[in-house]
Amino acid sequence: MSSLLYTRSRFSVALRVFTLRRFSSTVTWNASEEEKVTDATEEDSRFIHPSSVVHPNAILGDGVSIGPFCTIGPFAKLGRACQLYPGSHIFGNTELGDNCTLMTGAVIGDDLPGHTVIGRNNIFGHHAVIGVKCQDMKYKLGNECFLEIGDNNEIREHVSIHRSSSPSDKTVIGDNNLIMGSCHIAHDCKVRNNNILANNTLLAGHVLVEDYAHTGGGIVVHQFCHIGSFSFIGGGSVVSQDVPKYTMVSGERAELRGLNLEGLRRRGFSATEIKSLRAAYREIFMPTDMSSGNIEDRLAQVEQHKELGLFPAVCSMVQSIRDSFAENRRGICKFRSWSGS
């Protein structure tokens, strides 16, 4: 009996060594013999669980760690120190920068023409689905489609971000964004930098979110709307027109409710700047003189004001409102005379 146990033990060790050698042979770089010798030390620092399937053409950087039951396709490129937790997958022409993390069940990329390019230090939460085919009925099979994501983004569980719907456009996520659980960012959206999208924020196609915007939970944004910098959208709102810079909107059909005062203070706007923005807001949306004309007249009056017109923030807000009334834009959210700052 002891000899039988000894034989089994020797066989088990040999099988384990053979299995590890087979899987390690599938993850070598496509490189010349000289490059393979040079990179030998780097390959030793990688970890690939034997249950994962890594195509031999995939490019893996130094320090990559791939957990159990992961899949990496033939055109994938992973930067240094990327980590894949169990059951995460990378498909299609997809490139990850250094120090990216895929939590359990995350899926990045799609086997479609085009590509998904992701920067450094990004975290993709459990079961996030990033860079897959859009849900636009105008999409034609075979068209190239694109997604670009910058650096230092935290993209939480069950978030979906789709590629563009045509070769002439791309979906773009900038840097330093927090995109909370179950958000959806549709084809051709542009989300710039330092934004916070709370849970269940839904952006339809071609939406633009500028910088430092903040949404409450469970909001819906109509396609082609623009969300201005430093703005705030209250939870549960349906946004069907543009949100000007520095403002706050809320409501079942979102209406202007004043300035995003707390957001402005947190972002370092001075008391003088905030005071000037409040005065400009009142001139534009809460006129006391009934002969002050239409909104374009009031915008011009604020721009020409001897004091307010000197503040860049005021001029920026005026320009944001004016741009929303340009051709092919949706105008701004409705406002009421009692909406104060």
N, C-alpha and C positions, 0 to 999 in steps of 0.2 A: 504493500500500500504506500509506504514512504517513497519507494522508487517511482511509483505512478504520479504522486504529487510533485516530486522533483521534476519529472519530465514535463508535466503540465505547466509548471512555473517557468521552465526554460523556454517552452513554446510560446507562452504568453508574452514574455519579454521580447523574444525575437519578432513576434507579430507586431508589437507596439513600435519597435524601432523601424521595421519595414514600412509601417503606415506613415510614421512621421517623415521618413525620408521621401516617400511618394508625394506627400502634400508639400513639403518644402521645395521639391523640384518643380512644382507648378507655379511658384510665385517669384521665380527669378526674373530680373529685368530683361527686356529685349535689348541686349547690348553685345558688344564685341567681347572676345575673351579677355582683352586687357581691361575693359571696363568692369567685367565680372570680378576679376582679381582685385581691382581697386575698391570695389563695393563690398567685398566679402565681409568686412567688419560691420558695415551698415546692415547687411542682411541678417547678421547674427542678432541684431537688436530688435528685430521684428518678432511679433508673436502672432501665429495663425492657428486657431483651434482646428484640430483634425476634421471636425464635422462640417466646417465651412467649405464652400465651393468658390475658389478664386481662379479666374481664368489666367492661363500662363501669360497672356499679353497685357494684363493689367499692370500698371506701374505703381509701386508702393514705396513711399518715402521711408526714411530712417525712423525707427521707433513706432511704426504703425502697430496697433493691437487690434486683432479681429477675433471676436468672441465666437461662441458656438452658433451653428446654423445660419451663418451669414452668406450672402451671395455678392460677388463682385464681378461685373461683366468685363468683356475684353477691351473696351475703350475707356475704362475708368482710370483716373489718375488721382492718387491720394498723396497729399503733402506729408511732411514730417509730423510724427506724434499724433496722427489721427486715431480715434478710438471708435470701434464699432461694437456696441453691446449686442447681446444675443438676439438673433432674428432680424437684424437690420440688413438692408440691401441697397446696392448701388448699381444702376443700370445705365445703358446708353453712353453717349459721348458726354461724360460728366467729369468735372475737375474740382477737387476739393483742395483748398489751401491748407496750410499748417494748422495743427491743433484743433481740428474740427471733431465734434463728438456726435455720434448717432446713437440715441437711446433705443431701447428695445422696440422693434417693430417699425422703425423709421424707414422710409423708402425715398431714395433720392434718384432722380433721373428717369428717363424713359427711352425705350428702343425706337426712337423716331428720328427723322432728319433734324439737324440742328444740334444745340448743345445746352448744357447747364453748367455755368461757371460760378463757383462759390469761393469766397475769400477765406481769410484766416479767422481762427478763434470763434467759430460759430457753433452753437449748440442746437441740435434738432431733437425735439422731445419725442416721447413715446408715440409711435404710430403716426407721426407726421408724414405727409405725402407731398413731396417737393419736386417740381420740375416735370410733371406729367402733362399729358395732352389736355388742351383747354376744352371748355364746354361751350364753345361758340359754334353755332350751326353753320357759320360761314367758313369754318376751317375746312380746308381741302386736304385729304389724305395725301401725304407725300411732300407737303410744304414744309420747309424748314421753320422751326420755331425755337425761341430762345428764352432763357432765364438767366439773369445775373444777380448775384447776392454779394454784398460787400463784406466788411469785417465786423467782428464783435457783436453779432446779433444773437439774441436768445429767442428761439422759435419753439414754442411749447407744444404740448401733446395735442394730437389730432388736428394740427394746423394743415391746411392745404394751400399750396401756392402753385399756380399753373403757368406753363410756358405761354408765349405769345401766340396769337392766332394767325399771324402771317409773317413771311420773311422780312417784311419792311419794318417791323416793330419788335420790341422785346419787353418782357416783364422785368422790372428792375427793383431790387430792394437795396437800400443804401447801407449805412453803417450805424452801429450802436442802437438798433431798434429792439424793443421788447414786444413780441407778438404773442399774446397769451393764448390759452387753450381754446381750440375749436374755432379759431378765426379762419376766414377764407379770403384769399387775395386772388382775384380772377385774372384772366389774360390781359396783357398789355398795361397793367397797373404800374404806377411809379410811386414807390414809397421811399422818400429820401432818408434823412438822418435824424436820429435821436427822438423817434416817435414812440408812443406807448399805445398799442391797440389792445383794449381790454377784451375779455373773453367774449366769444361769439360776435366779434366785429366782422361784418360781411361787406366786402368791397366788390361791386360789379366791375365789368370790364372798363378799361381805360380811365380809371379813377387816378387822380394825382393827389398824393398826400405830401405836403411840403415838410418843413422841419419843425421839431418840437411840438407836434400836434398830439393831443391826448383824447382818446375816445372812451366813453363809458361802455358798460357791457351791453350786449344784445342790440347793437345798432346796425342799420342797413343803409348803404350809400348807393345811390342810383349811378348807372354808368355815365362816364364823362364828367362827373362832378369834380371840383377842385376843393381840397381842404387846406386852408391857409395855415401858414406858420403860426405857432403859439396859440392855436385855437383849441377849444374844448367842445366836445359833443356829448351831451347828457345821455345817460343810459336809456335804452329803449327807443331812441329816436329813429325816424325815417328821414334821411337826408336826400332830397330830390333836387336841390340847387346848391350853388357854391356857398362855402363858409368862408367869409373874408378873414384876413389875418387879424390876430389878436382878439377875436370875438368868441362868444359863447353862444351855442344854440342848443335847444332841447325841444321836446314835444313830439307827439305822434306824427305830425308833419312839422319837421324842425323849424323853429322860428328863432330869430335873433333875440337874445336875452340880455345883451350888454357885452362888456369886455370880460375876457378871461383874467380877471384881476389877480387871483391867487397864482395862476400860472406865470403871469408876467413878473410878479414879485419873486417867485422861486427861480426864475431865469435871470435875475439880476437887473431888471429894468429899474431905473431910479424913480424916486417919488415924483420928480419933475416930469419925466417922460410919461409916467402913468397919468399924471394930472392933465398933460396936454392931450393924450389919447382920449381921456374921458371928455374933455371939452370938445374935441373934434367929433367924437361919436354923437354927442348931443346935437351939435350943429347939423350933422348929416341925417340922423334918424329921429331926433326929437325937437324939431324946430318950433320955437315959440312964435315966430313971425310967419303968419300964413302967406305972406307975399314973398317968401324966400325962394319960390320957384320949385322946379322938379329936382330930382336927386342929382342930376348932372350939374345943375346950377349950384347946388349946395356943395358938391365936391370941389367945384372951381373956387367957391368962396373960401373954403378951408385952405386950399392950396395957396390962395393969394393973401391969406390972413397974415398980418405983419408979425405975429408971434407964433402961431401954430405952424405956419408954413416953413419955419426954420428947423423943425424937428424931423429928422429922417424917418423916425417911426411913424409919424403922422402921414408923411408923404407916401410911405410904403403902404399904409392901410388904404389911403385914398386910391392909389394905383391898383391895389388888389381888387377893390370894389369896381373900379372903372373897367378893368380887364374882364370881369365877369359878365359885363354887358356887351362884349365884343361879339362879332358874328361867330356862330357855331359854339357859343358858350351858353350856359343855362341860366344866367342871372344869379342873384343872391337869394338866400333864404328870406322868407317874408319877415317883416318887422311890424311892431305895433308901437304907437306913440307912448305907451306906458312902459315899454321895455327900457329899463334904466341900467346904468352901470353901477 
